[in-house]
Amino acid sequence: MKREYAAILSTLNGGGEAVVQSWVEEAGAKDAASRRSMEAEAREVSKALHTALSAGGDPLTLQGAGWAELRNVLESLSRSRAARGQSAGETSLFMLALKKPLFTGLQQQFGTDSAALMEAIWAATTMVDKIAQHTVSIFQQAREDIIKRQQEELLELSTPVIKLWEDVLAVPMIGTLDSNRTQIVMETLLQKIAETESGLAIIDITGVPTVDTLVAQHLLKTVSAIRLMGADCIISGIRPQIAQTIVHLGIDLQGITTKATLADALSVALQKTGWRVTREAVSP
């Protein structure tokens, strides 16, 4: 092991809790709860870093069997902080705060040997920078995973399948349609058709701001999939502007029942499924 890394290991050995407290102090905990959380993280990282340096490997790449524990600790720390809503900057600053206790320990070891001290400080700086960079990379990936999961959940919530009547389902569409959303709508609706054995589905596009060729293609694919399941489909929410757009684009909706409102579509659906709704006379 190089002398500078042996000195860092010695600092971690001799510093113990003092290294953790100096690290947390430099990181600047906002309150008692935050400090306790940082102390636990600092102890875990210090222990894993001690194990990694003792095992050898390359501190500049964090590779090698001995560094696996540290990589796992950093991943767990990053994902935990991302889930708590902390930023990548806060996570990076926390890791960089490790430099102060390491520099203090190295200075005590090398004293007036400025050349050796500079080498050790440079080694500690590059190693901690690499650890911070690795942590931020994992943090960003964790945030992307969270955002992707939230987007999927929002898509599912924004495309509910509603049972309007016996044997009649409806999907109110709100917002812009794209390939991902259409796929979710199709999968959800087909699954619901299979579960309820419904024979008719209404796709309401009243909340869709514009209809272009791509949106129309998505709708046609959904209708085709519904028909393959043995069910029929009605598209409602065809406003005058959308009707004109469909005509200008030359989109062929022949064979598909379309209605201006969801109420009109439900009326047609009831007729197709053999239901008759009558209004009783109201007594004066």
Secondary structure, 3 states (H helix, E strand, C coil): CCHHHHHHHHHHHHHCHHHHHHHHHHHCCCCHHHHHHHHHHHHHHHHHHHHHHHHCCECCCCECHHHHHHHHHHHHHHHHHHHCCCCHHHHHHHHHCCHHHHHHHHHHHHCCCHHHHHHHHHHHHHHHHHHHHHHHHHHHHHHHHHHHHHHHHHHHHHCCCEEEECCEEEEEEECCCCHHHHHHHHHHHHHHHHHHCCCEEEEEEEECCCCCHHHHHHHHHHHHHHHHCCCEEEEECCCHHHHHHHHHHCCCCCCCEEECCHHHHHHHHHHHCCCCCCCCCCCC
